[in-house]
């Protein structure tokens, strides 16, 4: 395993301490380390009490989406309760507009 301090892609700060999330990408975390705050200590104080928790490594980063879709199919649902079609289309429209304004989208003559 890599050093707990390598591949940190996110840090969450709270009053009780802070947590560093490790992995190659946000959608596929490998582990997180919780650093419990001590009175009058700095966040990166090496003497801070910490504990690391590891996640099992799934085959792909969309494993949770696949699991959720399988549950929906078994339940006979025609639409995802977590991200319904209306919300999906809304996000797609936002992303399209971002690409359009950034000049990275070419609109075909015929749609």
C-alpha positions, 0 to 999 in steps of 0.5 A: 500500500502507498504511504498514507500521505500519498495520493491525497485528493481531498481533506475535510476539516471539522471541529473534532479533527480532519480527514484526508481521503486517499486514492487516485480519483474522487470516485474511487477512494482507497482509504481515509485517515482521520486525525483527531484534534488535540487542544491547541494543536495545528492541523498538520501536527505530526503528534496528532492522534490518527487512524487510517481506514481502508476500502476494498478495491472494486473492479471499476469506479462505477461499481456503486452506480451498477449496484444501485441500477441492479437494485432498481431493476430487481424492484421493477423501477423504470427510473433511478430514485437517486438521480431521476431522468429530469435531474440527469437531463438538467445536469447534461444541459449544464455541462453542454452549456459549459462546453459551449461557452468554453468553445469545446463543443461543435454543434452539428448542422442536424441533430 
